[in-house]
Amino acid sequence: MNLVLQEKVSIWRQKANDGTLTVEEMKEAIIALRQGRVGAAIASDSARRKTAKKEIPSADDLLSELDGL
């Protein structure tokens, strides 16, 4: 995480604790944090699939199993 993003995250956390975080700031935070996770998820997913003995179910498949409960 770069320094600018770390500073923004710190500000967002403080505003969230204070109850002053706006919807626009929440959206900005989600977009910023997801951008970093997309690359990590792809790298992690391909590494897990190479070493996993059986196919790892997708999150959608796991969540759909909860619908029947």
N, CA, C and O atoms as a Tripos MOL2 file, in Angstrom:
@<TRIPOS>MOLECULE
protein
  276   275    69     0     0
PROTEIN
NO_CHARGES

@<TRIPOS>ATOM
      1 N           0.8640   -1.1640    0.0000 N.3       1 MET1
      2 CA          0.0000    0.0000    0.0000 C.3       1 MET1
      3 C           0.9140    1.2310    0.0000 C.2       1 MET1
      4 O           1.8490    1.3290    0.7940 O.2       1 MET1
      5 N           0.6230    2.1500   -0.8950 N.am      2 ASN2
      6 CA          1.4750    3.3340   -0.9600 C.3       2 ASN2
      7 C           1.1500    4.3040    0.1750 C.2       2 ASN2
      8 O           0.1360    4.1740    0.8610 O.2       2 ASN2
      9 N           2.0330    5.2710    0.3480 N.am      3 LEU3
     10 CA          1.9310    6.1980    1.4750 C.3       3 LEU3
     11 C           0.6630    7.0420    1.4180 C.2       3 LEU3
     12 O           0.0310    7.2730    2.4490 O.2       3 LEU3
     13 N           0.2800    7.5050    0.2300 N.am      4 VAL4
     14 CA         -0.9250    8.3230    0.0930 C.3       4 VAL4
     15 C          -2.1570    7.5230    0.4930 C.2       4 VAL4
     16 O          -3.0280    8.0320    1.1990 O.2       4 VAL4
     17 N          -2.2310    6.2800    0.0460 N.am      5 LEU5
     18 CA         -3.3790    5.4410    0.3880 C.3       5 LEU5
     19 C          -3.4100    5.1500    1.8850 C.2       5 LEU5
     20 O          -4.4810    5.1320    2.4910 O.2       5 LEU5
     21 N          -2.2510    4.9250    2.4800 N.am      6 GLN6
     22 CA         -2.1980    4.6850    3.9210 C.3       6 GLN6
     23 C          -2.7210    5.8910    4.6990 C.2       6 GLN6
     24 O          -3.4190    5.7400    5.7010 O.2       6 GLN6
     25 N          -2.3780    7.0800    4.2300 N.am      7 GLU7
     26 CA         -2.8660    8.2880    4.8910 C.3       7 GLU7
     27 C          -4.3780    8.4130    4.7570 C.2       7 GLU7
     28 O          -5.0670    8.7700    5.7120 O.2       7 GLU7
     29 N          -4.8930    8.1130    3.5580 N.am      8 LYS8
     30 CA         -6.3360    8.1830    3.3460 C.3       8 LYS8
     31 C          -7.0670    7.1690    4.2260 C.2       8 LYS8
     32 O          -8.1020    7.4820    4.8160 O.2       8 LYS8
     33 N          -6.5250    5.9570    4.3100 N.am      9 VAL9
     34 CA         -7.1420    4.9260    5.1380 C.3       9 VAL9
     35 C          -7.1740    5.3750    6.5950 C.2       9 VAL9
     36 O          -8.1660    5.1570    7.2910 O.2       9 VAL9
     37 N          -6.1120    5.9900    7.0480 N.am     10 SER10
     38 CA         -6.0590    6.4900    8.4230 C.3      10 SER10
     39 C          -7.1420    7.5440    8.6570 C.2      10 SER10
     40 O          -7.8120    7.5380    9.6900 O.2      10 SER10
     41 N          -7.3050    8.4400    7.6950 N.am     11 ILE11
     42 CA         -8.3350    9.4790    7.8080 C.3      11 ILE11
     43 C          -9.7290    8.8530    7.7900 C.2      11 ILE11
     44 O         -10.5880    9.2240    8.5900 O.2      11 ILE11
     45 N          -9.9550    7.9070    6.8830 N.am     12 TRP12
     46 CA        -11.2680    7.2490    6.7980 C.3      12 TRP12
     47 C         -11.5920    6.5240    8.1020 C.2      12 TRP12
     48 O         -12.7250    6.5660    8.5800 O.2      12 TRP12
     49 N         -10.5930    5.8630    8.6690 N.am     13 ARG13
     50 CA        -10.8170    5.1500    9.9400 C.3      13 ARG13
     51 C         -11.2140    6.1230   11.0410 C.2      13 ARG13
     52 O         -12.1480    5.8690   11.8020 O.2      13 ARG13
     53 N         -10.5020    7.2290   11.1170 N.am     14 GLN14
     54 CA        -10.8020    8.2140   12.1560 C.3      14 GLN14
     55 C         -12.2060    8.7800   11.9710 C.2      14 GLN14
     56 O         -12.9600    8.9170   12.9350 O.2      14 GLN14
     57 N         -12.5530    9.1090   10.7250 N.am     15 LYS15
     58 CA        -13.8880    9.6390   10.4620 C.3      15 LYS15
     59 C         -14.9630    8.5930   10.7630 C.2      15 LYS15
     60 O         -16.0290    8.9350   11.2750 O.2      15 LYS15
     61 N         -14.6930    7.3280   10.4530 N.am     16 ALA16
     62 CA        -15.6480    6.2660   10.7550 C.3      16 ALA16
     63 C         -15.8480    6.1410   12.2580 C.2      16 ALA16
     64 O         -16.9740    5.9690   12.7240 O.2      16 ALA16
     65 N         -14.7630    6.2260   13.0170 N.am     17 ASN17
     66 CA        -14.8520    6.1730   14.4780 C.3      17 ASN17
     67 C         -15.6260    7.3570   15.0340 C.2      17 ASN17
     68 O         -16.3670    7.2260   16.0080 O.2      17 ASN17
     69 N         -15.4450    8.5240   14.4020 N.am     18 ASP18
     70 CA        -16.1320    9.7400   14.8540 C.3      18 ASP18
     71 C         -17.5790    9.8040   14.3710 C.2      18 ASP18
     72 O         -18.3680   10.6100   14.8650 O.2      18 ASP18
     73 N         -17.9240    8.9540   13.4050 N.am     19 GLY19
     74 CA        -19.2680    8.9830   12.8290 C.3      19 GLY19
     75 C         -19.4600   10.0870   11.8060 C.2      19 GLY19
     76 O         -20.5870   10.5080   11.5470 O.2      19 GLY19
     77 N         -18.3590   10.5620   11.2180 N.am     20 THR20
     78 CA        -18.4430   11.6570   10.2540 C.3      20 THR20
     79 C         -18.0780   11.2330    8.8380 C.2      20 THR20
     80 O         -17.9720   12.0870    7.9580 O.2      20 THR20
     81 N         -17.8860    9.9570    8.5940 N.am     21 LEU21
     82 CA        -17.5280    9.4560    7.2630 C.3      21 LEU21
     83 C         -18.7420    9.5640    6.3510 C.2      21 LEU21
     84 O         -19.8090    9.0400    6.6700 O.2      21 LEU21
     85 N         -18.5830   10.2450    5.2120 N.am     22 THR22
     86 CA        -19.6940   10.4290    4.2790 C.3      22 THR22
     87 C         -19.8360    9.2220    3.3660 C.2      22 THR22
     88 O         -18.9290    8.3940    3.2700 O.2      22 THR22
     89 N         -20.9690    9.1270    2.7040 N.am     23 VAL23
     90 CA        -21.2110    8.0300    1.7600 C.3      23 VAL23
     91 C         -20.1900    8.0930    0.6220 C.2      23 VAL23
     92 O         -19.6870    7.0600    0.1810 O.2      23 VAL23
     93 N         -19.8870    9.3030    0.1500 N.am     24 GLU24
     94 CA        -18.9110    9.4540   -0.9240 C.3      24 GLU24
     95 C         -17.5320    8.9550   -0.4890 C.2      24 GLU24
     96 O         -16.8250    8.3140   -1.2670 O.2      24 GLU24
     97 N         -17.1550    9.2500    0.7460 N.am     25 GLU25
     98 CA        -15.8710    8.7720    1.2650 C.3      25 GLU25
     99 C         -15.8700    7.2540    1.4250 C.2      25 GLU25
    100 O         -14.8500    6.6050    1.1920 O.2      25 GLU25
    101 N         -17.0070    6.6880    1.8200 N.am     26 MET26
    102 CA        -17.1120    5.2330    1.9240 C.3      26 MET26
    103 C         -16.9060    4.5910    0.5640 C.2      26 MET26
    104 O         -16.1820    3.6030    0.4390 O.2      26 MET26
    105 N         -17.5490    5.1570   -0.4630 N.am     27 LYS27
    106 CA        -17.4020    4.6280   -1.8180 C.3      27 LYS27
    107 C         -15.9540    4.7240   -2.2840 C.2      27 LYS27
    108 O         -15.4190    3.7870   -2.8750 O.2      27 LYS27
    109 N         -15.3240    5.8710   -2.0110 N.am     28 GLU28
    110 CA        -13.9230    6.0630   -2.3830 C.3      28 GLU28
    111 C         -13.0360    5.0300   -1.6830 C.2      28 GLU28
    112 O         -12.1300    4.4650   -2.2960 O.2      28 GLU28
    113 N         -13.3010    4.7910   -0.4120 N.am     29 ALA29
    114 CA        -12.5240    3.8210    0.3570 C.3      29 ALA29
    115 C         -12.6870    2.4160   -0.2030 C.2      29 ALA29
    116 O         -11.7070    1.6860   -0.3550 O.2      29 ALA29
    117 N         -13.9120    2.0410   -0.5080 N.am     30 ILE30
    118 CA        -14.1710    0.6970   -1.0370 C.3      30 ILE30
    119 C         -13.4630    0.5050   -2.3650 C.2      30 ILE30
    120 O         -12.8270   -0.5240   -2.5920 O.2      30 ILE30
    121 N         -13.5710    1.4940   -3.2440 N.am     31 ILE31
    122 CA        -12.9130    1.3970   -4.5490 C.3      31 ILE31
    123 C         -11.4020    1.2990   -4.3820 C.2      31 ILE31
    124 O         -10.7620    0.4580   -5.0130 O.2      31 ILE31
    125 N         -10.8310    2.1470   -3.5430 N.am     32 ALA32
    126 CA         -9.3820    2.1520   -3.3360 C.3      32 ALA32
    127 C          -8.8930    0.8350   -2.7480 C.2      32 ALA32
    128 O          -7.8710    0.3010   -3.1800 O.2      32 ALA32
    129 N          -9.6130    0.3140   -1.7710 N.am     33 LEU33
    130 CA         -9.1820   -0.9190   -1.1290 C.3      33 LEU33
    131 C          -9.3910   -2.1350   -2.0200 C.2      33 LEU33
    132 O          -8.5980   -3.0760   -1.9760 O.2      33 LEU33
    133 N         -10.4310   -2.1300   -2.8170 N.am     34 ARG34
    134 CA        -10.6620   -3.2530   -3.7280 C.3      34 ARG34
    135 C          -9.6300   -3.3030   -4.8460 C.2      34 ARG34
    136 O          -9.2790   -4.3890   -5.3050 O.2      34 ARG34
    137 N          -9.1400   -2.1580   -5.2930 N.am     35 GLN35
    138 CA         -8.1420   -2.1420   -6.3580 C.3      35 GLN35
    139 C          -6.9130   -2.9320   -5.9420 C.2      35 GLN35
    140 O          -6.3560   -3.6830   -6.7420 O.2      35 GLN35
    141 N          -6.4980   -2.7730   -4.7260 N.am     36 GLY36
    142 CA         -5.3420   -3.5070   -4.2340 C.3      36 GLY36
    143 C          -5.6270   -4.9880   -4.0500 C.2      36 GLY36
    144 O          -4.7260   -5.8160   -4.1820 O.2      36 GLY36
    145 N          -6.8620   -5.3230   -3.7500 N.am     37 ARG37
    146 CA         -7.2200   -6.7170   -3.4920 C.3      37 ARG37
    147 C          -7.4150   -7.5180   -4.7690 C.2      37 ARG37
    148 O          -7.2650   -8.7400   -4.7480 O.2      37 ARG37
    149 N          -7.7460   -6.8660   -5.8880 N.am     38 VAL38
    150 CA         -7.9870   -7.5960   -7.1310 C.3      38 VAL38
    151 C          -6.7150   -8.3110   -7.5710 C.2      38 VAL38
    152 O          -6.7440   -9.4960   -7.9010 O.2      38 VAL38
    153 N          -5.6060   -7.5900   -7.5740 N.am     39 GLY39
    154 CA         -4.3400   -8.2040   -7.9670 C.3      39 GLY39
    155 C          -3.9200   -9.2990   -7.0040 C.2      39 GLY39
    156 O          -3.4210  -10.3450   -7.4210 O.2      39 GLY39
    157 N          -4.1210   -9.0620   -5.7260 N.am     40 ALA40
    158 CA         -3.7610  -10.0630   -4.7120 C.3      40 ALA40
    159 C          -4.6390  -11.2960   -4.8430 C.2      40 ALA40
    160 O          -4.1620  -12.4200   -4.6830 O.2      40 ALA40
    161 N          -5.9070  -11.0950   -5.1290 N.am     41 ALA41
    162 CA         -6.8270  -12.2260   -5.2650 C.3      41 ALA41
    163 C          -6.4640  -13.0840   -6.4640 C.2      41 ALA41
    164 O          -6.5100  -14.3120   -6.3890 O.2      41 ALA41
    165 N          -6.1050  -12.4470   -7.5620 N.am     42 ILE42
    166 CA         -5.7300  -13.2020   -8.7640 C.3      42 ILE42
    167 C          -4.4760  -14.0220   -8.5040 C.2      42 ILE42
    168 O          -4.4240  -15.2030   -8.8480 O.2      42 ILE42
    169 N          -3.4710  -13.4090   -7.9020 N.am     43 ALA43
    170 CA         -2.2300  -14.1210   -7.6020 C.3      43 ALA43
    171 C          -2.4720  -15.2570   -6.6170 C.2      43 ALA43
    172 O          -1.9520  -16.3590   -6.7940 O.2      43 ALA43
    173 N          -3.2490  -14.9930   -5.5950 N.am     44 SER44
    174 CA         -3.5390  -16.0060   -4.5890 C.3      44 SER44
    175 C          -4.3510  -17.1450   -5.1800 C.2      44 SER44
    176 O          -4.0830  -18.3140   -4.9060 O.2      44 SER44
    177 N          -5.3490  -16.8010   -5.9950 N.am     45 ASP45
    178 CA         -6.2210  -17.8010   -6.5850 C.3      45 ASP45
    179 C          -5.4350  -18.7410   -7.4910 C.2      45 ASP45
    180 O          -5.6180  -19.9570   -7.4230 O.2      45 ASP45
    181 N          -4.5690  -18.2020   -8.3300 N.am     46 SER46
    182 CA         -3.8140  -19.0640   -9.2370 C.3      46 SER46
    183 C          -2.8240  -19.9300   -8.4620 C.2      46 SER46
    184 O          -2.5920  -21.0800   -8.8350 O.2      46 SER46
    185 N          -2.2420  -19.4020   -7.4010 N.am     47 ALA47
    186 CA         -1.3150  -20.1920   -6.5920 C.3      47 ALA47
    187 C          -2.0510  -21.3230   -5.8810 C.2      47 ALA47
    188 O          -1.5500  -22.4450   -5.8120 O.2      47 ALA47
    189 N          -3.2360  -21.0320   -5.3530 N.am     48 ARG48
    190 CA         -4.0080  -22.0710   -4.6540 C.3      48 ARG48
    191 C          -4.4560  -23.1540   -5.6230 C.2      48 ARG48
    192 O          -4.4170  -24.3370   -5.2840 O.2      48 ARG48
    193 N          -4.8740  -22.7750   -6.8050 N.am     49 ARG49
    194 CA         -5.3590  -23.7680   -7.7640 C.3      49 ARG49
    195 C          -4.2420  -24.7030   -8.2080 C.2      49 ARG49
    196 O          -4.4930  -25.8700   -8.5050 O.2      49 ARG49
    197 N          -3.0180  -24.2030   -8.2540 N.am     50 LYS50
    198 CA         -1.8980  -25.0520   -8.6550 C.3      50 LYS50
    199 C          -1.5860  -26.0930   -7.5820 C.2      50 LYS50
    200 O          -1.1740  -27.2090   -7.8970 O.2      50 LYS50
    201 N          -1.7830  -25.7270   -6.3180 N.am     51 THR51
    202 CA         -1.4120  -26.6360   -5.2360 C.3      51 THR51
    203 C          -2.5980  -27.3970   -4.6520 C.2      51 THR51
    204 O          -2.3990  -28.3660   -3.9190 O.2      51 THR51
    205 N          -3.8050  -26.9880   -4.9550 N.am     52 ALA52
    206 CA         -4.9770  -27.6520   -4.3790 C.3      52 ALA52
    207 C          -5.1940  -29.0000   -5.0520 C.2      52 ALA52
    208 O          -4.9830  -29.1470   -6.2560 O.2      52 ALA52
    209 N          -5.6140  -29.9730   -4.2660 N.am     53 LYS53
    210 CA         -5.8760  -31.2970   -4.8130 C.3      53 LYS53
    211 C          -7.2460  -31.3750   -5.4620 C.2      53 LYS53
    212 O          -7.4470  -32.1570   -6.3910 O.2      53 LYS53
    213 N          -8.1830  -30.5770   -4.9880 N.am     54 LYS54
    214 CA         -9.4900  -30.5430   -5.6240 C.3      54 LYS54
    215 C          -9.8880  -29.0950   -5.8480 C.2      54 LYS54
    216 O          -9.3430  -28.1830   -5.2260 O.2      54 LYS54
    217 N         -10.8300  -28.9000   -6.7300 N.am     55 GLU55
    218 CA        -11.2680  -27.5470   -7.0910 C.3      55 GLU55
    219 C         -11.8460  -26.8220   -5.8780 C.2      55 GLU55
    220 O         -12.6440  -27.3810   -5.1250 O.2      55 GLU55
    221 N         -11.4380  -25.5890   -5.7070 N.am     56 ILE56
    222 CA        -11.9340  -24.7580   -4.6080 C.3      56 ILE56
    223 C         -13.2490  -24.1350   -5.0580 C.2      56 ILE56
    224 O         -13.2880  -23.4770   -6.0970 O.2      56 ILE56
    225 N         -14.3320  -24.3250   -4.2980 N.am     57 PRO57
    226 CA        -15.6200  -23.7660   -4.7120 C.3      57 PRO57
    227 C         -15.5900  -22.2340   -4.6900 C.2      57 PRO57
    228 O         -14.8870  -21.6200   -3.8870 O.2      57 PRO57
    229 N         -16.3610  -21.6470   -5.5820 N.am     58 SER58
    230 CA        -16.4240  -20.1890   -5.6190 C.3      58 SER58
    231 C         -17.2620  -19.6810   -4.4480 C.2      58 SER58
    232 O         -18.0240  -20.4320   -3.8390 O.2      58 SER58
    233 N         -17.1070  -18.4110   -4.1510 N.am     59 ALA59
    234 CA        -17.8730  -17.7960   -3.0700 C.3      59 ALA59
    235 C         -19.3720  -17.8380   -3.3820 C.2      59 ALA59
    236 O         -20.1930  -18.0190   -2.4830 O.2      59 ALA59
    237 N         -19.7210  -17.6710   -4.6580 N.am     60 ASP60
    238 CA        -21.1410  -17.7220   -5.0410 C.3      60 ASP60
    239 C         -21.7350  -19.1030   -4.7740 C.2      60 ASP60
    240 O         -22.8780  -19.2160   -4.3300 O.2      60 ASP60
    241 N         -20.9550  -20.1550   -5.0470 N.am     61 ASP61
    242 CA        -21.4350  -21.5100   -4.7840 C.3      61 ASP61
    243 C         -21.6300  -21.7270   -3.2920 C.2      61 ASP61
    244 O         -22.6250  -22.3170   -2.8720 O.2      61 ASP61
    245 N         -20.6990  -21.2580   -2.5000 N.am     62 LEU62
    246 CA        -20.8160  -21.4210   -1.0470 C.3      62 LEU62
    247 C         -22.0060  -20.6500   -0.4960 C.2      62 LEU62
    248 O         -22.7280  -21.1510    0.3660 O.2      62 LEU62
    249 N         -22.2140  -19.4340   -0.9880 N.am     63 LEU63
    250 CA        -23.3400  -18.6350   -0.5090 C.3      63 LEU63
    251 C         -24.6720  -19.2190   -0.9500 C.2      63 LEU63
    252 O         -25.6590  -19.1270   -0.2200 O.2      63 LEU63
    253 N         -24.7150  -19.8170   -2.1300 N.am     64 SER64
    254 CA        -25.9730  -20.3940   -2.6000 C.3      64 SER64
    255 C         -26.3890  -21.5910   -1.7250 C.2      64 SER64
    256 O         -27.5780  -21.8910   -1.6070 O.2      64 SER64
    257 N         -25.4100  -22.2690   -1.1160 N.am     65 GLU65
    258 CA        -25.7350  -23.3670   -0.2190 C.3      65 GLU65
    259 C         -26.4610  -22.8670    1.0350 C.2      65 GLU65
    260 O         -27.2350  -23.6090    1.6400 O.2      65 GLU65
    261 N         -26.2170  -21.6280    1.4190 N.am     66 LEU66
    262 CA        -26.8670  -21.0670    2.5970 C.3      66 LEU66
    263 C         -28.3400  -20.7680    2.3560 C.2      66 LEU66
    264 O         -29.1220  -20.6990    3.3040 O.2      66 LEU66
    265 N         -28.7230  -20.5900    1.0930 N.am     67 ASP67
    266 CA        -30.1150  -20.2830    0.7840 C.3      67 ASP67
    267 C         -31.0590  -21.4010    1.2090 C.2      67 ASP67
    268 O         -32.2170  -21.1460    1.5400 O.2      67 ASP67
    269 N         -30.5760  -22.6240    1.2000 N.am     68 GLY68
    270 CA        -31.4070  -23.7640    1.5430 C.3      68 GLY68
    271 C         -31.5760  -23.9810    3.0390 C.2      68 GLY68
    272 O         -32.3660  -24.8310    3.4490 O.2      68 GLY68
    273 N         -30.8700  -23.2500    3.8420 N.am     69 LEU69
    274 CA        -30.9290  -23.4500    5.2940 C.3      69 LEU69
    275 C         -32.0970  -22.7410    5.9240 C.2      69 LEU69
    276 O         -32.2820  -22.8140    7.1390 O.2      69 LEU69
@<TRIPOS>BOND
     1     1     2 1
     2     2     3 1
     3     3     4 2
     4     3     5 am
     5     5     6 1
     6     6     7 1
     7     7     8 2
     8     7     9 am
     9     9    10 1
    10    10    11 1
    11    11    12 2
    12    11    13 am
    13    13    14 1
    14    14    15 1
    15    15    16 2
    16    15    17 am
    17    17    18 1
    18    18    19 1
    19    19    20 2
    20    19    21 am
    21    21    22 1
    22    22    23 1
    23    23    24 2
    24    23    25 am
    25    25    26 1
    26    26    27 1
    27    27    28 2
    28    27    29 am
    29    29    30 1
    30    30    31 1
    31    31    32 2
    32    31    33 am
    33    33    34 1
    34    34    35 1
    35    35    36 2
    36    35    37 am
    37    37    38 1
    38    38    39 1
    39    39    40 2
    40    39    41 am
    41    41    42 1
    42    42    43 1
    43    43    44 2
    44    43    45 am
    45    45    46 1
    46    46    47 1
    47    47    48 2
    48    47    49 am
    49    49    50 1
    50    50    51 1
    51    51    52 2
    52    51    53 am
    53    53    54 1
    54    54    55 1
    55    55    56 2
    56    55    57 am
    57    57    58 1
    58    58    59 1
    59    59    60 2
    60    59    61 am
    61    61    62 1
    62    62    63 1
    63    63    64 2
    64    63    65 am
    65    65    66 1
    66    66    67 1
    67    67    68 2
    68    67    69 am
    69    69    70 1
    70    70    71 1
    71    71    72 2
    72    71    73 am
    73    73    74 1
    74    74    75 1
    75    75    76 2
    76    75    77 am
    77    77    78 1
    78    78    79 1
    79    79    80 2
    80    79    81 am
    81    81    82 1
    82    82    83 1
    83    83    84 2
    84    83    85 am
    85    85    86 1
    86    86    87 1
    87    87    88 2
    88    87    89 am
    89    89    90 1
    90    90    91 1
    91    91    92 2
    92    91    93 am
    93    93    94 1
    94    94    95 1
    95    95    96 2
    96    95    97 am
    97    97    98 1
    98    98    99 1
    99    99   100 2
   100    99   101 am
   101   101   102 1
   102   102   103 1
   103   103   104 2
   104   103   105 am
   105   105   106 1
   106   106   107 1
   107   107   108 2
   108   107   109 am
   109   109   110 1
   110   110   111 1
   111   111   112 2
   112   111   113 am
   113   113   114 1
   114   114   115 1
   115   115   116 2
   116   115   117 am
   117   117   118 1
   118   118   119 1
   119   119   120 2
   120   119   121 am
   121   121   122 1
   122   122   123 1
   123   123   124 2
   124   123   125 am
   125   125   126 1
   126   126   127 1
   127   127   128 2
   128   127   129 am
   129   129   130 1
   130   130   131 1
   131   131   132 2
   132   131   133 am
   133   133   134 1
   134   134   135 1
   135   135   136 2
   136   135   137 am
   137   137   138 1
   138   138   139 1
   139   139   140 2
   140   139   141 am
   141   141   142 1
   142   142   143 1
   143   143   144 2
   144   143   145 am
   145   145   146 1
   146   146   147 1
   147   147   148 2
   148   147   149 am
   149   149   150 1
   150   150   151 1
   151   151   152 2
   152   151   153 am
   153   153   154 1
   154   154   155 1
   155   155   156 2
   156   155   157 am
   157   157   158 1
   158   158   159 1
   159   159   160 2
   160   159   161 am
   161   161   162 1
   162   162   163 1
   163   163   164 2
   164   163   165 am
   165   165   166 1
   166   166   167 1
   167   167   168 2
   168   167   169 am
   169   169   170 1
   170   170   171 1
   171   171   172 2
   172   171   173 am
   173   173   174 1
   174   174   175 1
   175   175   176 2
   176   175   177 am
   177   177   178 1
   178   178   179 1
   179   179   180 2
   180   179   181 am
   181   181   182 1
   182   182   183 1
   183   183   184 2
   184   183   185 am
   185   185   186 1
   186   186   187 1
   187   187   188 2
   188   187   189 am
   189   189   190 1
   190   190   191 1
   191   191   192 2
   192   191   193 am
   193   193   194 1
   194   194   195 1
   195   195   196 2
   196   195   197 am
   197   197   198 1
   198   198   199 1
   199   199   200 2
   200   199   201 am
   201   201   202 1
   202   202   203 1
   203   203   204 2
   204   203   205 am
   205   205   206 1
   206   206   207 1
   207   207   208 2
   208   207   209 am
   209   209   210 1
   210   210   211 1
   211   211   212 2
   212   211   213 am
   213   213   214 1
   214   214   215 1
   215   215   216 2
   216   215   217 am
   217   217   218 1
   218   218   219 1
   219   219   220 2
   220   219   221 am
   221   221   222 1
   222   222   223 1
   223   223   224 2
   224   223   225 am
   225   225   226 1
   226   226   227 1
   227   227   228 2
   228   227   229 am
   229   229   230 1
   230   230   231 1
   231   231   232 2
   232   231   233 am
   233   233   234 1
   234   234   235 1
   235   235   236 2
   236   235   237 am
   237   237   238 1
   238   238   239 1
   239   239   240 2
   240   239   241 am
   241   241   242 1
   242   242   243 1
   243   243   244 2
   244   243   245 am
   245   245   246 1
   246   246   247 1
   247   247   248 2
   248   247   249 am
   249   249   250 1
   250   250   251 1
   251   251   252 2
   252   251   253 am
   253   253   254 1
   254   254   255 1
   255   255   256 2
   256   255   257 am
   257   257   258 1
   258   258   259 1
   259   259   260 2
   260   259   261 am
   261   261   262 1
   262   262   263 1
   263   263   264 2
   264   263   265 am
   265   265   266 1
   266   266   267 1
   267   267   268 2
   268   267   269 am
   269   269   270 1
   270   270   271 1
   271   271   272 2
   272   271   273 am
   273   273   274 1
   274   274   275 1
   275   275   276 2
@<TRIPOS>SUBSTRUCTURE
     1 MET1         2 RESIDUE 1 A MET
     2 ASN2         6 RESIDUE 1 A ASN
     3 LEU3        10 RESIDUE 1 A LEU
     4 VAL4        14 RESIDUE 1 A VAL
     5 LEU5        18 RESIDUE 1 A LEU
     6 GLN6        22 RESIDUE 1 A GLN
     7 GLU7        26 RESIDUE 1 A GLU
     8 LYS8        30 RESIDUE 1 A LYS
     9 VAL9        34 RESIDUE 1 A VAL
    10 SER10       38 RESIDUE 1 A SER
    11 ILE11       42 RESIDUE 1 A ILE
    12 TRP12       46 RESIDUE 1 A TRP
    13 ARG13       50 RESIDUE 1 A ARG
    14 GLN14       54 RESIDUE 1 A GLN
    15 LYS15       58 RESIDUE 1 A LYS
    16 ALA16       62 RESIDUE 1 A ALA
    17 ASN17       66 RESIDUE 1 A ASN
    18 ASP18       70 RESIDUE 1 A ASP
    19 GLY19       74 RESIDUE 1 A GLY
    20 THR20       78 RESIDUE 1 A THR
    21 LEU21       82 RESIDUE 1 A LEU
    22 THR22       86 RESIDUE 1 A THR
    23 VAL23       90 RESIDUE 1 A VAL
    24 GLU24       94 RESIDUE 1 A GLU
    25 GLU25       98 RESIDUE 1 A GLU
    26 MET26      102 RESIDUE 1 A MET
    27 LYS27      106 RESIDUE 1 A LYS
    28 GLU28      110 RESIDUE 1 A GLU
    29 ALA29      114 RESIDUE 1 A ALA
    30 ILE30      118 RESIDUE 1 A ILE
    31 ILE31      122 RESIDUE 1 A ILE
    32 ALA32      126 RESIDUE 1 A ALA
    33 LEU33      130 RESIDUE 1 A LEU
    34 ARG34      134 RESIDUE 1 A ARG
    35 GLN35      138 RESIDUE 1 A GLN
    36 GLY36      142 RESIDUE 1 A GLY
    37 ARG37      146 RESIDUE 1 A ARG
    38 VAL38      150 RESIDUE 1 A VAL
    39 GLY39      154 RESIDUE 1 A GLY
    40 ALA40      158 RESIDUE 1 A ALA
    41 ALA41      162 RESIDUE 1 A ALA
    42 ILE42      166 RESIDUE 1 A ILE
    43 ALA43      170 RESIDUE 1 A ALA
    44 SER44      174 RESIDUE 1 A SER
    45 ASP45      178 RESIDUE 1 A ASP
    46 SER46      182 RESIDUE 1 A SER
    47 ALA47      186 RESIDUE 1 A ALA
    48 ARG48      190 RESIDUE 1 A ARG
    49 ARG49      194 RESIDUE 1 A ARG
    50 LYS50      198 RESIDUE 1 A LYS
    51 THR51      202 RESIDUE 1 A THR
    52 ALA52      206 RESIDUE 1 A ALA
    53 LYS53      210 RESIDUE 1 A LYS
    54 LYS54      214 RESIDUE 1 A LYS
    55 GLU55      218 RESIDUE 1 A GLU
    56 ILE56      222 RESIDUE 1 A ILE
    57 PRO57      226 RESIDUE 1 A PRO
    58 SER58      230 RESIDUE 1 A SER
    59 ALA59      234 RESIDUE 1 A ALA
    60 ASP60      238 RESIDUE 1 A ASP
    61 ASP61      242 RESIDUE 1 A ASP
    62 LEU62      246 RESIDUE 1 A LEU
    63 LEU63      250 RESIDUE 1 A LEU
    64 SER64      254 RESIDUE 1 A SER
    65 GLU65      258 RESIDUE 1 A GLU
    66 LEU66      262 RESIDUE 1 A LEU
    67 ASP67      266 RESIDUE 1 A ASP
    68 GLY68      270 RESIDUE 1 A GLY
    69 LEU69      274 RESIDUE 1 A LEU
